[in-house]
Amino acid sequence: MDKEPITKEGLQKLKEELDNLKNIERPKIVAAIAEARSHGDLKENAEYHAAKEQQAKLEGRVLYINDSIARANVIDVTKLENSGKVIFGSTIKVKDLNTNKEIKYKLVGKDEADINRNLIYFKSPIGKALIGKNCDELVTVETPSGERNFEILKVDYV
């Protein structure tokens, strides 16, 4: 079983989602199935089939989260000495040399990645290009939308 790096916050979010699924969503679905069953013939009972489908999705997600938690290798960068090197969990301020915009990225695990919040998977093209680099280095990244060039302005372990 391969360990998968995750931040402290990422692990906490997974645990909260699991708790919600088990203690709030699962009982709701069980009640919906019981209610639909009470309506009689199950062959043509759309509510029953919808509730069973919801239950299957929920149980699949519960299994996935349990597996992710079991494989979690929590990395807390706040406990590491900042050498200025980009590592998993670090927050990197870069300047996009194509647009001249400054962007902050945090390198995270796959379950935490959310490009809308600038949380990028460390194995994504940008993540792979940044890892191991240092402040003031120039980085070229081949992305699906073409080549992008960055200058690393700052590396934080927060």
Long-range contacts (C-beta under 8 A, 24 or more apart in sequence): 1-70, 1-71, 2-71, 3-71, 3-72, 3-73, 4-68, 4-71, 4-72, 4-73, 4-109, 4-110, 4-111, 5-73, 5-75, 5-88, 5-89, 5-109, 5-122, 6-68, 6-72, 6-73, 6-74, 6-75, 6-108, 6-109, 6-111, 6-112, 7-74, 7-75, 7-76, 7-77, 7-89, 7-106, 7-108, 7-109, 7-112, 8-74, 8-76, 9-112, 10-108, 10-109, 10-111, 10-112, 11-69, 11-72, 11-74, 13-112, 14-65, 14-68, 14-69, 14-72, 14-111, 15-69, 17-65, 18-62, 18-65, 18-66, 18-69, 21-58, 21-61, 21-62, 21-65, 22-62, 25-58, 26-55, 26-58, 26-62, 29-54, 29-55, 29-58, 30-55, 68-111, 77-157, 77-158, 78-157, 78-158, 80-157, 82-155, 82-156, 82-157, 84-134, 84-135, 84-155, 85-132, 85-133, 85-134, 85-155, 86-130, 86-131, 86-132, 86-133, 86-134, 86-152, 86-155, 87-131, 87-132, 87-157, 88-122, 88-131, 89-157, 90-155, 90-156, 90-157, 91-155, 91-156, 91-157, 91-158, 92-130, 92-152, 92-154, 92-155, 92-156, 93-152, 93-153, 93-154, 93-155, 93-156, 94-130, 94-139, 94-150, 94-151, 94-152, 94-153, 95-150, 95-151, 95-153, 96-148, 96-149, 96-150, 97-138, 97-149, 97-150, 97-151, 98-148, 98-149, 102-153, 105-130, 107-131, 126-150
